Amino acid sequence: MASIHKEISLDARPEHVWDAIADFGALHTRLVPGFVRDVELDGDARIVTFANGSVVRELLVDCDPARRRLVYAAISERIKQHSASVQVFAEGAAGSRLVWTADVLPHEIAPYIDGQMDQATLAMKQALERAAA
């Protein structure tokens, strides 16, 4: 299984970053606007429509406010296995560090997922820092 790890520093308070991450149905408006076009909630799942037209169903596995950690899993036509966690840590006086790890199968999909996660972290940084300003 391929494991992809992203880590970014943010000029935003950790509670602000966590609030956006924990808002499971608001990817397209609060966390990664532009990268995600739409989200539809369906019980403990969200149907995510990405800007590139891909649609993925993501199941909420765990949302832990005390640890500021959210875990989700996804399956699509191209992805046999995808589980990911996003966690926020305080960094400095008023900043945050976001750690995002995804484990995926098949191995051949990893470069695509890695590129998508790069685009998503850029969108996150822009949206979260803009909202915090």
Phi, psi and chi 1 to 4 in degrees:
 res  aa     phi    psi   chi1   chi2   chi3   chi4
   1 MET       -  133.7 -176.8  172.7  -57.0      -
   2 ALA   -81.5  139.1      -      -      -      -
   3 SER  -119.1  126.8 -171.8      -      -      -
   4 ILE  -116.7  132.0  -55.7  162.6      -      -
   5 HIS  -126.5  128.5 -176.5   82.7      -      -
   6 LYS  -125.9  141.7  -57.2  -65.1  176.3 -176.6
   7 GLU  -142.8  128.1 -165.1  166.2  -35.7      -
   8 ILE  -135.2  147.9   57.3  171.3      -      -
   9 SER   -95.2  141.8  -68.6      -      -      -
  10 LEU  -128.6  141.2  -61.0  162.7      -      -
  11 ASP   -88.4   67.1  -69.6  -33.6      -      -
  12 ALA  -156.6  143.7      -      -      -      -
  13 ARG   -65.7  144.3  -59.4 -173.3   70.5   70.2
  14 PRO   -59.6  -35.0   11.8  -20.2      -      -
  15 GLU   -66.9  -32.5   58.1  -87.5   10.6      -
  16 HIS   -69.2  -45.0  169.3   77.9      -      -
  17 VAL   -62.9  -46.1  174.1      -      -      -
  18 TRP   -60.5  -41.6  170.7 -111.7      -      -
  19 ASP   -57.6  -41.3 -170.4   58.7      -      -
  20 ALA   -70.3  -40.4      -      -      -      -
  21 ILE   -66.0  -43.4  -70.2  168.4      -      -
  22 ALA   -70.4  -16.6      -      -      -      -
  23 ASP   -79.1   76.7 -165.8   -8.5      -      -
  24 PHE   -54.3  -31.0 -164.9   65.2      -      -
  25 GLY   -94.0    5.6      -      -      -      -
  26 ALA  -115.2   28.0      -      -      -      -
  27 LEU   -52.0  -46.9  -81.0  174.7      -      -
  28 HIS   -73.1  -18.0   60.5  -52.0      -      -
  29 THR  -110.3  -29.9   58.0      -      -      -
  30 ARG  -115.3  -34.1  -63.2 -171.1   64.8 -164.0
  31 LEU  -103.6  -50.5 -165.3   59.3      -      -
  32 VAL  -135.1   54.8  -73.8      -      -      -
  33 PRO   -60.6  139.7   21.0  -29.0      -      -
  34 GLY    92.5  -41.9      -      -      -      -
  35 PHE   -78.4  -40.7  180.0   73.4      -      -
  36 VAL  -108.7  130.0  168.5      -      -      -
  37 ARG   -88.3  -36.3 -170.8  175.2   37.7 -170.4
  38 ASP  -157.1  153.3 -170.2   39.4      -      -
  39 VAL  -137.4  133.5  172.6      -      -      -
  40 GLU  -121.9  125.2  179.6 -176.4  -30.4      -
  41 LEU   -82.0  141.8  -70.1  175.4      -      -
  42 ASP  -143.2   85.1 -178.5   23.2      -      -
  43 GLY    65.7 -125.4      -      -      -      -
  44 ASP   -88.2   17.5  -75.7  -17.9      -      -
  45 ALA  -125.2  162.0      -      -      -      -
  46 ARG  -130.7  139.8   61.0 -172.6  176.3 -162.8
  47 ILE   -99.7  114.9  -68.6   78.3      -      -
  48 VAL  -104.5  126.1 -179.9      -      -      -
  49 THR  -107.1  115.9  -57.0      -      -      -
  50 PHE   -84.8  161.8  -66.8   88.6      -      -
  51 ALA   -61.2  -27.6      -      -      -      -
  52 ASN   -81.7    1.6   67.6    6.7      -      -
  53 GLY    96.5  -13.5      -      -      -      -
  54 SER   -64.7  143.9  -63.0      -      -      -
  55 VAL  -125.1  129.2  177.5      -      -      -
  56 VAL  -135.0  139.7  176.2      -      -      -
  57 ARG   -94.0  122.9 -179.3 -178.4  179.4   85.0
  58 GLU  -116.0  127.3  -63.0  179.5  -18.9      -
  59 LEU   -98.7  128.6  178.3   64.1      -      -
  60 LEU   -71.0  119.7  178.2   62.4      -      -
  61 VAL   -95.7  -45.7  174.6      -      -      -
  62 ASP  -156.6  142.5 -173.9   42.7      -      -
  63 CYS  -134.4  107.8 -175.9      -      -      -
  64 ASP  -114.9   94.4 -176.1  -16.5      -      -
  65 PRO   -60.9  -34.4  -18.7   29.0      -      -
  66 ALA   -64.1  -36.2      -      -      -      -
  67 ARG   -99.1   -1.7  -67.5  175.9   45.0 -154.0
  68 ARG    49.6   56.2  -67.9 -171.7 -172.0  118.6
  69 ARG  -135.3  129.9 -177.4  173.5 -178.0  -96.1
  70 LEU  -122.0  136.2 -175.7  131.7      -      -
  71 VAL  -124.7  136.2 -179.8      -      -      -
  72 TYR  -142.2  161.5   63.4   96.1      -      -
  73 ALA  -130.7  150.7      -      -      -      -
  74 ALA  -140.4  148.7      -      -      -      -
  75 ILE  -139.9  135.9  -63.5  176.8      -      -
  76 SER  -141.9 -174.1   72.6      -      -      -
  77 GLU   -62.5  -35.9  -69.5  179.1   12.2      -
  78 ARG   -91.6  -19.3  -65.0  175.8   58.2 -167.8
  79 ILE  -112.3  117.7  -57.9  170.1      -      -
  80 LYS   -78.0  -40.6 -179.5  177.6  175.9 -178.1
  81 GLN  -144.1  133.1  162.4   66.7   34.7      -
  82 HIS  -151.7  114.2 -179.6  -72.0      -      -
  83 SER  -129.1  141.3   56.3      -      -      -
  84 ALA  -144.9  153.5      -      -      -      -
  85 SER  -130.5  144.7   66.0      -      -      -
  86 VAL  -126.0  127.7 -178.5      -      -      -
  87 GLN  -135.6  144.6 -168.1  163.2    8.5      -
  88 VAL  -116.9  134.6 -178.2      -      -      -
  89 PHE  -125.6  148.7  -58.4   92.4      -      -
  90 ALA   -68.7  143.0      -      -      -      -
  91 GLU  -141.4  113.2 -175.8  172.0   77.0      -
  92 GLY    72.0 -163.7      -      -      -      -
  93 ALA   -69.7  -38.2      -      -      -      -
  94 ALA  -142.0   18.5      -      -      -      -
  95 GLY  -109.1  179.9      -      -      -      -
  96 SER  -139.4  158.3  -58.9      -      -      -
  97 ARG  -124.2  124.7 -176.3  169.8   44.0   94.9
  98 LEU  -105.1  128.1 -176.0  141.4      -      -
  99 VAL  -118.0  123.6  177.3      -      -      -
 100 TRP  -128.3  121.4 -175.3   14.7      -      -
 101 THR  -125.5  132.9  -56.0      -      -      -
 102 ALA  -128.4  136.4      -      -      -      -
 103 ASP  -113.5  124.8  -61.1  -45.6      -      -
 104 VAL  -133.9  151.2  -60.5      -      -      -
 105 LEU  -135.9  146.6  -76.4  174.6      -      -
 106 PRO   -74.8  163.5   29.5  -34.2      -      -
 107 HIS   -57.0  -33.7  -65.2  -75.3      -      -
 108 GLU   -64.6  -20.2  -62.9   76.5   26.1      -
 109 ILE   -83.7  -13.4 -162.2   81.9      -      -
 110 ALA   -56.4  -45.0      -      -      -      -
 111 PRO   -60.9  -37.5  -24.9   34.4      -      -
 112 TYR   -65.1  -48.0  170.8   77.5      -      -
 113 ILE   -62.4  -41.1  -61.2  -65.1      -      -
 114 ASP   -58.4  -46.1 -174.4   58.0      -      -
 115 GLY   -64.1  -40.6      -      -      -      -
 116 GLN   -63.4  -41.3  -68.4  -63.0  101.8      -
 117 MET   -66.7  -34.5  -71.9  173.8   69.0      -
 118 ASP   -60.4  -46.7  -77.3  -19.5      -      -
 119 GLN   -63.4  -41.1  -70.0  178.3   37.6      -
 120 ALA   -66.4  -40.8      -      -      -      -
 121 THR   -65.8  -34.7   53.7      -      -      -
 122 LEU   -64.2  -44.7  178.4   60.0      -      -
 123 ALA   -63.1  -40.5      -      -      -      -
 124 MET   -61.0  -48.9  -82.2 -176.5 -144.0      -
 125 LYS   -58.4  -47.0 -175.4  167.1  180.0   65.1
 126 GLN   -62.8  -47.8  -68.6  171.8  -13.5      -
 127 ALA   -67.6  -45.1      -      -      -      -
 128 LEU   -70.8  -39.9  -68.0  166.8      -      -
 129 GLU   -71.7  -35.1  -70.8 -179.8  -11.8      -
 130 ARG   -64.6  -43.5 -176.7  175.3   46.7 -114.5
 131 ALA   -67.5  -32.0      -      -      -      -
 132 ALA   -78.7  -21.0      -      -      -      -
 133 ALA   -71.1      -      -      -      -      -
